[in-house]
Amino acid sequence: MVIVAPSETRTAAAPLPPEPSRARLAARDLAEGLAKSWMWTALALEDIRLRYRGSMLGPFWLTISTVVMAAGMGLVYSQVFRVQTESYVPYLTVGLILWQLIASLINEGCEVFVRAESVIQQVPIAFSIHVYRSVCRNVIILAHSLIVIPPMLLLFGIRVDWHVLEIIPGLALLIANGVWITLLLGVFGTRFRDISPIVGNFMQVLFFLTPIIYPIEALREWRGIATWNPFFAAIDVVRAPLLGTVPEGSSWVILVLWTLVGSALAFALFARFRGRIAYWI
């Protein structure tokens, strides 16, 4: 009879698979959230219904207020800046509509995870779903405002050509920037609750520093500096083709670089602190 030592009967334990890196977990979160478009689209639509519950016009109230403000400001500021009303009012209207999108994405992005506190604590879904939900909600509201542009172009006799198709990549870049800005500010805003009022005040100042209510030509020798403003570039690549003009030469370059650098920064931050979001809430 052969006696086998206990150590000889034990087999080597299989090595545990390595844990996924933070970058891989963050990328998986973003991919899973993007794949569930049906979820964040439905949530975005429900947000709009709840926000305008009991209202007859819903998001169109924002459209009406924008038109009224653009008409009033257009009549006054066209005289201040000594430009033709027929060209200034469309310039101002499109600028205000796009600025409302940018400002909403930034301001709401600061609290995107805080507002979803109950969902995050109870339902194990990708964090990025809340980011896509916020961006989708603001894009839907933008669509309500864009319906005033075709009648306005006809009213003021602005002719557009095939260059108007440039608004498609322009809006795509705007949405891409909305995603990374919401993600970046969402992480910061969850950890530091002072981020939201700070950003809100900063956006008020930035509104007057960006050529929205005044033509960039009015800046004269400061025009070159203003063209490097990424917020102006984001508006310019959409506004110029809609009005039958050509964007500034640097607008596309600045916006693309802004998108790439911002996306990389937001992803790095999300990968680093993704696991702490639920605890910070």
Beta strands, then each sheet from edge to edge (+ up, - down):
end
